[in-house]
Amino acid sequence: MNPFSLWQRYQLAQRPELWLGAIAVGLALLNLSLAWIHTRNADLVAIMGLCWAIVSYSVWTRRQGLPLRSEPYSTAAGCLLIAWAWYKSWVMPDYDPFVRIQPFLFCLGLGLLASSAKRLGTYRRELGVLLVLALPEGILAQWTDQIINISEVAAQSTTAMLWYVGVEVKRQGVFVLLPGGGIEVYRGCSGLKAMLELLRLSLIFLVMVPTRGWEKLVVPCVGVGLAYGVNVIRLSVMTLLAASDYQEAFHYWHEGEGSNIFPVLAMLIFAGFCVFLLQRKDTAQANRSPLPPATLPRWRLLTVASMLAGTLAIQAGILWKALTLDRQPFLFPQQVPLRQATLNRSQSRPGQKGNAYSEILAQHQYQYQFQGQTLQVDMSYVTGTTGDLLRFLESYPIADQVLKPLPKQQVRQQGAHYYAVYTYGDRAYLSACLDPGGFATVEEGHFIHNWNSHWYLLGRDYIDDRCLWTHLSMPLNQQPPQQVFSILESNWLSWHEWWRNRMPNLSL
């Protein structure tokens, strides 16, 4: 064996950039794996991957000028921070907002490990990018809803655009109506999500690229404005299709693959705008003499080697748990107590796919005997819902019964809870959506108001769009509907009280 080759390998093993780079790659893969395992959200994983790529590119371009020398206290602090993030990753049972703040903590720990606390300012841009990534989408959306009704504003803009091109159009609240039909601009179609994502990307651009004062205002405005304007064009197209009775084309642009084209188009236009700004700037920078290559003392070599081994071990363990853990779907209990009623039958029903956004994950039907009459309760565990009863009935049947034309509902209130009563055929119904907070709703506005969005250390930022849709029904048997409604309401109180704290955990 060549001794010189052994010496070269020893010198190579003392280069801190190789160890730190390997640790960074391992931490990034760990974070992205957690995001995918616990959310299955391709948009979230893509934006997180983009932020990791931006940070990696920024560090790589400055690698020769980075002071890769740290002292024992900063190294210990960085190791403890990363180890704590490891622990949080290992014990995370389901989605946790920590997934989005984890990249910032990893980067902060790596900065302490690489260059000490005194030189953390060297990585201020990279830390800034990952802080922008940590901005909670749920809270931003909730603040927006408190300031402005984005659905109504989008409906106004759509009406104005159609009127401007000569279409006979009128608006009623969030409804855009043409002579042959129209659309309802509910929150999911308002473009709010695309606006928040482009706002996030614009902030990342401002963090990474030195800009003048007016550009700091213009870039976010252009990003948000593009997302809003492109979505208004989409809404106008959908209105024309709905009025022309082109249902297949309408569903393609509303819920199918076409619904993703417009947000991507807005993002591409915004990327072109950012490239235009970059080309106008003088990118020539003063050449900095590279720092002499750093070497690792033995104690630092053992430290970074241990951190790399720990990262790989945690990553392997989490992947093993994800692949081997038997994640059972939510199962409804076979028996639910109901006052003054006797359970006759209880049976599970398969889930059902509604559209590109909504899905019934599990269903169950209960039949009770109440004062000589049959009381039926149908429950559906739904994700991607807006808490709106009519929209639910448009997509799903109740116990294989399609309720079309849609029944006229009476919305009733009990404290902070809402439910709807209605009749269809020879049956009376009481329906409500039990949201993750235990509140009962039947309209989108109430559901949005109750959205479970909190600060990171107090809860989750994830927009929790799940619901336990509950439908109590009884045959009319020639009784007045109001009399049957009273029976359903009395049983609903007991049913709601039992279920309000039993929402399934958010685990995928």
Summary of the structure (lengths in Angstrom):
residues: 508
radius of gyration: 28.0
end to end distance: 52.6
largest distance: 99.1
contacts: 1543
relative contact order: 0.10
helix: 55%
strand: 16%
